Amino acid sequence: MNPVLMLTIVAACSGLGLLSYLVIAGPDPTRSRTLRNLSLGRRAEVDELKMSEGLSNRDRHRLSGARWVPRGELKLLDRLLSEAGRPAEWPLDRVVALKVWTTLVVAVLALLTVIRMPTGRTFIVAIAFVVLVYAAPEIRLHGIGASRREKIGRELADILDQMSIAVEAGLGFEAALVRVARNSDGVLAGELQRTVQDMQVGQPRREAYLSLADRTKVPELRRFIRTIIQAEQSGLALTDVLRTQADEMRLVRRQKAEEKAQRIPVKVTFPLVFCIMPTIFIVVLGPVMLNILAAFNK
């Protein structure tokens, strides 16, 4: 390769890498302040709780590299981050910056590769690789969100059992929710803690419950929340509702486990046919075929 071209590539990659690090590195002061307040037992401020709910125009212009990302793409990233639990190390501005600058670096390398090897196959592979890198954050966040939804579905029955016991012991539904959220571990417990914080800063209970359903995107949890809202409006006993919902969620969890078990033979078929069976045929029939060929040669 031409030394000048090699030096240009190294300089471009180094400059873009340094710029990406300067943009995406650094702490998030608002999140750090919120976590510090929560660790000290203080109530979170309303602005801090609402900072991750929507994406305003001012926030969009503050984001690093957001001018090159369509508004619909920003909303999609914000929604996927919400479904993924908003990891503390990956706020929206950092994800957008990483997405933009990584795509630029890969696009420059792809362009240089196409210039070096100007063939149709190289061009198609370069375009596909750039598109894959551009969509990588969405793919990763979607996977994290799906994993969180699965965990919430597994934890829901146990959480409802604890809430049912607390309500039967004489606590109100909101007090039972607070107690279970503080004394439990897991993804669902963290979402319940956020719901409790929303109600503590003045958000109506109905809106807090619906926000929980919108964040998690779990059908079983959404159905439970709708049942609780209807029970409160109708004046039904929440103890019976919680017990019935816990039994139903346990049945749903068992059915999902049986469904996964039934899919195992189908998943095993591909590696069995294309990986294991050919090896067995080679080991078993190989010597026989060699003996047959040797007999015919004689």
Secondary structure, DSSP 4 states (H G I P E B T S, - for coil): --HHHHHHHHHHHHHHHHHHHHHH-S--HHHHHHHHHHHTTPPPPHHHHHTTT---HHHHHHSTTGGGS-HHHHHHHHHHHHHTT--TT--HHHHHHHHHHHHHHHHHHHHHHHHHS--HHHHHHHHHHHHHHHHHHHHHHHHHHHHHHHHHHHHHHHHHHHHHHHHHTT--HHHHHHHHHHH--SHHHHHHHHHHHHHHTT--HHHHHHHHHHHH--HHHHHHHHHHHHHHHHT--HHHHHHHHHHHHHHHHHHHHHHHHHHHHHHHHHHIIIIIHHHHHHHHHHHHHHHHHHHHH-
